[in-house]
Amino acid sequence: MGLNYRRRVVYRALTACFADEGRARRYFSLWNRDFAERPHVALTRFVSEVAREDMLDTTTCGRLQRALYEGLSLRYEQLGWVPDDWMPAANHTGEFPALTDAAAGVPYPPAVQPAGRSTPATPSLERADRVVFGALARPLTAAVLTQADAHPGRLQSALAALAQAVQDEERPAHARLAAWADAGFIERDLPVMAGREGYRTLIALLVRMVAALGGAALADRLLAAALLEAYALPEAQVCPPLRLTSA
């Protein structure tokens, strides 16, 4: 997906979540400076940086993350224009101006690992599978919830239709998916599966649900974006995200 598309997604989410325009602008500048040119979407990392800088509560973080993934479910022409005065302006060095905290005047640290910090230990296989699954599931569940909010009853209908279509070996995963949906797809209630095959089945069921609710093109687009972000995780070295998809 192109840079202008991603800018529109971020602008839409920030203005929807923060009534204070100055605050939304600061976060938009942070994204433009540290995330816009990355080869992957990095929405989760962006939300983490925003939360770290302003100590946002988990409810606000969840609302922002969901708004970002909802934006990814829209076509380019459905996303609002980014005002010209929000667009980044290069300074005399050709770089984006440093973003500073309005109250303390402290520059935002770069979103990279500081020199000298030890490399984190290799995650366990079970943890890697779960973290990568979470990254893949996030945009898919956000799309399902968007449809559920807009059309009450559609989520339950989609789960019921999926229950009729699943194979016998998929039924345990479907039961986990239905329970997670009842909990609102809250991340702390992320299903724990016995092995990688269970997570792979859950992703496949989620993709089928998104396709049923919003179309196959939407499901493909969201899964492609999720794969890009998941491959940027350190856990991807242990659990390559493609292994949790049917691709």
N, C-alpha and C positions, 0 to 999 in steps of 0.2 A: 504494500500500500504506500502511496506517495506521501511526501512531507506535508503538502497542503491538506490532504485528507486527515492526517494525524493531528495537524494544528487545529483543524475545525473540531475534531473530536474532543481535544483537550479544552479548547475555548468553551464549547458547549457545556462540558461537565463542570468546569470551574464556575461559570456564571450561574449555573443552575444550583450549585451547592453553597455559594458564598455571596451574600447580599452586598457585602462590602467590596466595591469595585477595586479599591486599592489593594486589598488583600488578594483578590482573584488575579490582578495584574502581576503581583509579586510572584505568585505561583506559576503563572504563564511564562514569566521571564525565566524562572528557574528551569522550567521544562525546555524552553528554547535554548538556554545556555548549556545545559548538561545532558539533555536527552534527545533533542530533535534530530541530531545527526547520527544517532546510534543505528546500527543495522537491524535492530529488533525493536519491538514496540516498547518494552520496559515499563508498562503501566504500573505494575506492582511496585517496582523499585521507586518510581516517581511518587506514588502515594506514601511510601515509607519515608522518603526524604522530606516531603511536606509535613508528615506527622512528626518527624524528629525535630524539625526546625521550630514548629509552633506548638508542639505537645498536644496534638489533636487527640480527642477521645476516640475510642473504637467505633462509636456510632457514626461520627463524622467521617472517619476513614472508610468505613463500609459504604456509606452513602456516596462518597466521591468515587470509590473504586467501581461501584455498580454503575454510576453515571458514565464513567469512562467506557466500560464494556457495553453499555447500552448504545453509546455512540458508534461503536464498532459494528453494531447490528444495522446501522442506517446506511443508505447509499449517499454518495458524495453530495448530490443535489439536495438531499434532505437535511443536511447539516447547515447551520447558519454561517454567514460570512464572518470572518474575523476582521474587526475594524482596522483600518490602516494604522491608527495610532497605537494599536496593540502589537503591531508587528515589530520584530527586533530590528534595531538600528545599529550598524557597526560604528565603533569609535575610531579614532585615528590609527589604531594599530590593526584595524580590521577584525577585531574580536568583539564579542558581545560584552557590554558593560557588566561589571561584577554586581550581583544582586546583594543588597545589604538589608539588614533588619531595620525597619523604620524606627523602632524604639531605641535600640541599643547601638545602631550603626555598625554592627559586626558583620563582616562579609560572610556569605554562605560558603562553607567549605566545599571543595569539589566532590562530586559523587564518584570518587575513586578510592581505592584502598591506599592509605598513607604508606609512604616508603618506610621500610623497617618493620612493618607489622608481619607477624608470622603467618604463613599460609594455613588456612583452617584445615583441620583433619578431614580425611576422606569420609564422607557420610556412610553409614551402614546401608546395606541393600534395602532393608525394610523402610528406613527413613527416606532414602532417595526415591523409592517408588511412590511413597505417600506425598512427598513434596512436589514431585513432577506431576502426579495425578492432580493435586490441588491447582497447579498452574494451568493445566489443560482444562480442568472443569470450570474454572472461574468465569470465563466469558460465556460458556455454554449455559451455565446455571443463571447468569444474569439475563441472558436472552429469554430463557424460559420464564423467569419471574416477570420480565417486562410484559410478555404475552399474558401471563396470569393476572397482572394488575389491570391490563387493558380489557381483558375478556374473562370475567369471573366464571369459574367452572371449567375453563378450557384445560387447566393443568390436570385436574382430576380425570377429565375425559381422555386426555392424552395418555395418562398413566394406565387407565383402564384399557384403552386400545392397545397399548404396548404389552400389557399383561396377556392379552389374547394372542399376540404375535410372537412372543419370545419362545425360544426352545427350552426344553426341560433343564438343560445345564445352565441357562441364563436366569432361571427363576430366583436363586438366592441373591444374585446381583440386583435384580429388579426389586426384590423386597427391601434391600438396603437403600436403593434409589428412592423408593416410595417413602420410606421413613425419613430420609434426608430431606425430601421435598416437603413433607409435613412440618419439618423443623425450619422451613424457609431457606434451605441450603446454607445455613450458618456454617462458617468455616470451622469453628471449633467442634462442630458435629460431623466433620469430614469422616466418611465411612472408613473403617479399618478392614482391609480385606486380607485373606490368608496368604495371598500370593499375587504375583504380577498379573496373572491371567484374570484375576478378579477385578483389578483396576482397569485392565484392557476392556473387559466386558462392560464395566460401568461407563467408560468413555463412549463405547459404541452405542449404548442405550441412550446416553445424553445426546449424542449426535442425531440419533433417530428421532428423539423428542423435538429437538430444535427444528429439524427438517419438517416434521409433521406440523409444527406450530407456525413456523416462519418461512419454510421453503428450503430446498436442498442447497441453493446458492448461498443463503445466509449461513447454514451449518458449515459449509465448506470454507467460507470466508473467516468465520470465527475460529474454526479449528486451525486454519493456516496461521492466523495471528497468534493464537495460543502456542503453537509449536515454535514460532520464532522467539517468543518470550521465554518459553520453557528451556530452550537450548542455551539461553544465557545464564541459567542457574548452575552453580557448582555441582549440584546433584545430577545434572545431565551427564556428567562424566561417568557416573555409576549406572544411571538409568537413562539411556538415550530416549527422549520423548517419543520417537516413532515407534518404540517397542510397546507403548501403551495405546497405540492407535491401530486401526485396521489398515492404515496406509501401507 
